[in-house]
Amino acid sequence: MAKVHTRTKRKMASPTHLKSARPENRDRKTRPKTFKTEESAKKWAEAQGLKKFELKNIRIGTKDKKIRVISL
């Protein structure tokens, strides 16, 4: 594998101790949309046209909430 030069490594935020650079466009999985309040989650779900949905709090055991909309 050929050496990647400094400018390219800086552009791709690759660590200096590795010989290769990171790929420019990594295909990442889209994550589910989350909300801080139940009202905003319900409003978004109705705007998307979801008739049957469930709200699930992802953060259990903390006082702040992170709500995810699950369609049924």
N, C-alpha and C positions, 0 to 999 in steps of 0.2 A: 504494500500500500504506500502511495506517495505521501510525502510530507505536506501538510497543509500549513500555509504561511500565516504569519501573525495577524494580518488585517482580516483575513477570512475567518480566523478563529475568534477574533473580537466581534465580528459581525454576527456570528452564529452563537455567541456566548458559550463557547466550548472551553472546558478547563485546560489549563496550559500543560498539565502532566499527561494528557492523552494525545496520541498522535493524530487521530482523525477528528474531523469537525462534525458537529451535529447536522442532521439534514435540515434544510431550510423549511420545508413544509411537512410536518409530521401529521399523519391522519389520526386525530384524536376522537374518541367516542364522545358524543354530545351528552351532557349531564342533565338530569331532570331539573326543571325550574323550581325554585324554592322561594318562599315568602316569609316575612317576619310576622305578619298578622293573618288571622283567619279571614277577616273581611276582605283583604286584598287578594287572598287565594280564591275565595268564592267569586269575587268580581272577575278575576282573570278566567276562571273556569267557565263562567256563564258567557263571557265574551268569546271564548273559543267554541261555544256551542255544545259543551258537555252537559248532558242531562243527568246522568248518574255518575257521581264521583264521591270520593272519600278523602278527607284531609287527615294526614298522618304527621305527627310531630317527630322529627328525626332526632332531635336532642332530648334524650330522656335523662332526668336527674339534674337538670339545670333550670334556672328560673327563666332564661331567655328561650324563645321558641324558634324553630326552623321548620316551617310547614311545607309539605310536599303534597301535590294534588295527584291522586291515583284514580284513574278512570276505571269504572266497573263494566 
